[in-house]
Amino acid sequence: MRVLEIFGDSADLGRGHGSACAEMIRKYTNERIRLTTQEDWSGGAAAHDLILSCADETLEHHERFSENLYGEMLAMASAAGITPQEAVAVGGFTDLVDVVRSRIGVAGEEHNCTGIINPHTGLFAQTWDMHASAGEFVIMLKIDPLMGPDAFVQTTAGCLGQIGMNEAGIAVGINNLTAMGKPGVTWPFVVRKVLEQTDLDDAMKVVLDADLAGGHNYFLMGPDGDGATIEAMPQIKRVTRTNGSPLVHANNCLFNETKAEEAQRLQDWVLNSDERLQLGEDNAHDLEAFFANPMISRRVDDPDEVGTCGAVIIDPAARTMRAVWGIPGDHPWETFQL
């Protein structure tokens, strides 16, 4: 796992990320914009100018959501040699796809990531599934901000944050939901702002108050084993608390209200998510079996297809985060401690 430690104020964090990963960020940006032009992701043939125009419409929402994170993104983009609009594309890809989809199509490629919060074991675990070409860009950020808690964040070059844990024992992860998007804030900003919190209820409030561009389910867990999932669509959000029982989520909305916001998805993808949901429930107490299942840790031959690019197991009470690049078992788990 490539590890990058960044420290200082918001501009320092962004410059450190952008300068260290500049070549990777530029390559990844081009890859994600290329994929956004494809019908499989956006529901139609999206022009390059349309994609960046949709990204541009989100910028004011990012600045309003968090001036500090917005400043970090701008500093990262400048250091890497990309535009702010391209920074939205490389970091908030799936949310930007939701926004583009709302302009040109309805079909969605996205069926990715499976996660479990288990209050009995005190663990949060998930795969990170994405277009397989994203795997080469996976990194671990050690964030040491001038203000607020330190954090580890498994992410990709150019993305402020995807899955993480902070020194207060707040853990956050995501899996994708397919939505018809709108101009709003993209999910990496939400993940990072969650990791600025020291209390689970405050972390949940970050998600619930966010004016979102696209759909995701957020996994949140605190150091006492309590946790929640939040199905967060651009218009509607619904919370499920652990209440002593494991929570599992794949990529189908589970509430009627959030289902009403789902974009069209192929039936095979709906069934795949249902199967992974059941596998997660069956293996909530056996993470080795969970990650060993080929439905959960997915191999693909085509780099444009969705496969497993990484995974984490977080113990918020112990402030430990185990992470792996690629398919669990192909590479060793590594432990990161706060």
Solvent accessible surface area in square Angstrom, and as a share of the most:
residue,aa,sasa,rsa
1,M,52,0.23
2,R,114,0.42
3,V,79,0.46
4,L,36,0.18
5,E,97,0.43
6,I,4,0.02
7,F,134,0.56
8,G,14,0.14
9,D,64,0.33
10,S,27,0.18
11,A,35,0.27
12,D,52,0.27
13,L,7,0.04
14,G,0,0.00
15,R,121,0.44
16,G,25,0.24
17,H,1,0.00
18,G,0,0.00
19,S,72,0.47
20,A,65,0.50
21,C,10,0.06
22,A,18,0.14
23,E,134,0.60
24,M,45,0.20
25,I,0,0.00
26,R,104,0.38
27,K,113,0.48
28,Y,0,0.00
29,T,2,0.01
30,N,102,0.52
31,E,32,0.14
32,R,6,0.02
33,I,10,0.05
34,R,96,0.35
35,L,0,0.00
36,T,1,0.00
37,T,44,0.25
38,Q,56,0.25
39,E,111,0.50
40,D,88,0.46
41,W,2,0.01
42,S,0,0.00
43,G,14,0.13
44,G,12,0.12
45,A,99,0.76
46,A,5,0.04
47,A,62,0.48
48,H,92,0.41
49,D,113,0.59
50,L,48,0.24
51,I,0,0.00
52,L,37,0.19
53,S,53,0.34
54,C,0,0.00
55,A,0,0.00
56,D,67,0.35
57,E,63,0.28
58,T,1,0.00
59,L,21,0.11
60,E,105,0.47
61,H,32,0.14
62,H,0,0.00
63,E,80,0.36
64,R,159,0.58
65,F,30,0.13
66,S,14,0.09
67,E,136,0.61
68,N,99,0.51
69,L,3,0.01
70,Y,29,0.11
71,G,27,0.26
72,E,3,0.01
73,M,5,0.02
74,L,61,0.31
75,A,14,0.11
76,M,1,0.00
77,A,1,0.01
78,S,88,0.57
79,A,36,0.28
80,A,1,0.01
81,G,56,0.54
82,I,18,0.09
83,T,62,0.36
84,P,46,0.29
85,Q,42,0.18
86,E,36,0.16
87,A,2,0.02
88,V,2,0.01
89,A,1,0.01
90,V,0,0.00
91,G,5,0.05
92,G,1,0.01
93,F,2,0.01
94,T,4,0.02
95,D,1,0.00
96,L,1,0.00
97,V,0,0.00
98,D,0,0.00
99,V,1,0.00
100,V,0,0.00
101,R,0,0.00
102,S,42,0.27
103,R,103,0.37
104,I,63,0.32
105,G,15,0.14
106,V,74,0.43
107,A,35,0.27
108,G,1,0.01
109,E,21,0.10
110,E,1,0.00
111,H,27,0.12
112,N,0,0.00
113,C,2,0.01
114,T,0,0.00
115,G,0,0.00
116,I,2,0.01
117,I,0,0.00
118,N,2,0.01
119,P,30,0.19
120,H,121,0.54
121,T,68,0.39
122,G,16,0.16
123,L,44,0.22
124,F,2,0.01
125,A,1,0.01
126,Q,0,0.00
127,T,0,0.00
128,W,7,0.02
129,D,0,0.00
130,M,8,0.04
131,H,0,0.00
132,A,32,0.25
133,S,20,0.13
134,A,0,0.00
135,G,8,0.08
136,E,81,0.37
137,F,4,0.02
138,V,3,0.02
139,I,4,0.02
140,M,0,0.00
141,L,0,0.00
142,K,32,0.14
143,I,6,0.03
144,D,51,0.26
145,P,28,0.17
146,L,131,0.65
147,M,166,0.74
148,G,52,0.50
149,P,18,0.11
150,D,33,0.17
151,A,4,0.03
152,F,17,0.07
153,V,0,0.00
154,Q,4,0.02
155,T,0,0.00
156,T,0,0.00
157,A,0,0.00
158,G,1,0.01
159,C,0,0.00
160,L,5,0.03
161,G,0,0.00
162,Q,3,0.01
163,I,0,0.00
164,G,0,0.00
165,M,0,0.00
166,N,0,0.00
167,E,83,0.37
168,A,22,0.17
169,G,0,0.00
170,I,1,0.00
171,A,1,0.00
172,V,0,0.00
173,G,0,0.00
174,I,4,0.02
175,N,0,0.00
176,N,5,0.03
177,L,0,0.00
178,T,1,0.01
179,A,0,0.00
180,M,69,0.31
181,G,7,0.07
182,K,47,0.20
183,P,42,0.26
184,G,0,0.00
185,V,1,0.01
186,T,4,0.02
187,W,9,0.03
188,P,3,0.02
189,F,4,0.02
190,V,0,0.00
191,V,0,0.00
192,R,14,0.05
193,K,54,0.23
194,V,0,0.00
195,L,5,0.02
196,E,75,0.34
197,Q,37,0.16
198,T,94,0.55
199,D,66,0.34
200,L,18,0.09
201,D,87,0.45
202,D,68,0.35
203,A,0,0.00
204,M,14,0.06
205,K,123,0.52
206,V,14,0.08
207,V,0,0.00
208,L,70,0.35
209,D,93,0.48
210,A,4,0.03
211,D,72,0.37
212,L,2,0.01
213,A,0,0.00
214,G,2,0.02
215,G,0,0.00
216,H,4,0.02
217,N,0,0.00
218,Y,2,0.01
219,F,1,0.00
220,L,1,0.00
221,M,1,0.00
222,G,1,0.01
223,P,51,0.32
224,D,118,0.61
225,G,9,0.09
226,D,44,0.23
227,G,0,0.00
228,A,0,0.00
229,T,9,0.05
230,I,0,0.00
231,E,3,0.01
232,A,0,0.00
233,M,0,0.00
234,P,10,0.06
235,Q,122,0.54
236,I,56,0.28
237,K,40,0.17
238,R,80,0.29
239,V,52,0.30
240,T,48,0.28
241,R,81,0.30
242,T,5,0.03
243,N,133,0.68
244,G,42,0.40
245,S,60,0.39
246,P,40,0.25
247,L,22,0.11
248,V,16,0.09
249,H,3,0.02
250,A,3,0.02
251,N,2,0.01
252,N,19,0.10
253,C,2,0.01
254,L,90,0.45
255,F,62,0.26
256,N,120,0.62
257,E,76,0.34
258,T,0,0.00
259,K,96,0.41
260,A,89,0.69
261,E,32,0.14
262,E,47,0.21
263,A,8,0.06
264,Q,102,0.45
265,R,27,0.10
266,L,89,0.45
267,Q,115,0.51
268,D,104,0.54
269,W,44,0.15
270,V,40,0.23
271,L,86,0.43
272,N,27,0.14
273,S,1,0.01
274,D,67,0.35
275,E,92,0.41
276,R,0,0.00
277,L,32,0.16
278,Q,95,0.42
279,L,38,0.19
280,G,0,0.00
281,E,93,0.42
282,D,95,0.49
283,N,26,0.13
284,A,5,0.04
285,H,122,0.55
286,D,70,0.36
287,L,29,0.14
288,E,146,0.66
289,A,40,0.31
290,F,0,0.00
291,F,11,0.04
292,A,77,0.60
293,N,38,0.20
294,P,106,0.67
295,M,54,0.24
296,I,0,0.00
297,S,7,0.05
298,R,23,0.08
299,R,163,0.60
300,V,48,0.27
301,D,149,0.77
302,D,64,0.33
303,P,77,0.48
304,D,38,0.20
305,E,81,0.36
306,V,8,0.05
307,G,2,0.02
308,T,10,0.06
309,C,4,0.03
310,G,0,0.00
311,A,0,0.00
312,V,0,0.00
313,I,16,0.08
314,I,0,0.00
315,D,39,0.20
316,P,1,0.01
317,A,64,0.50
318,A,48,0.37
319,R,66,0.24
320,T,26,0.15
321,M,0,0.00
322,R,97,0.35
323,A,0,0.00
324,V,0,0.00
325,W,85,0.30
326,G,9,0.09
327,I,21,0.11
328,P,16,0.10
329,G,71,0.69
330,D,72,0.37
331,H,67,0.30
332,P,102,0.64
333,W,65,0.23
334,E,59,0.26
335,T,87,0.51
336,F,21,0.09
337,Q,104,0.46
338,L,50,0.25
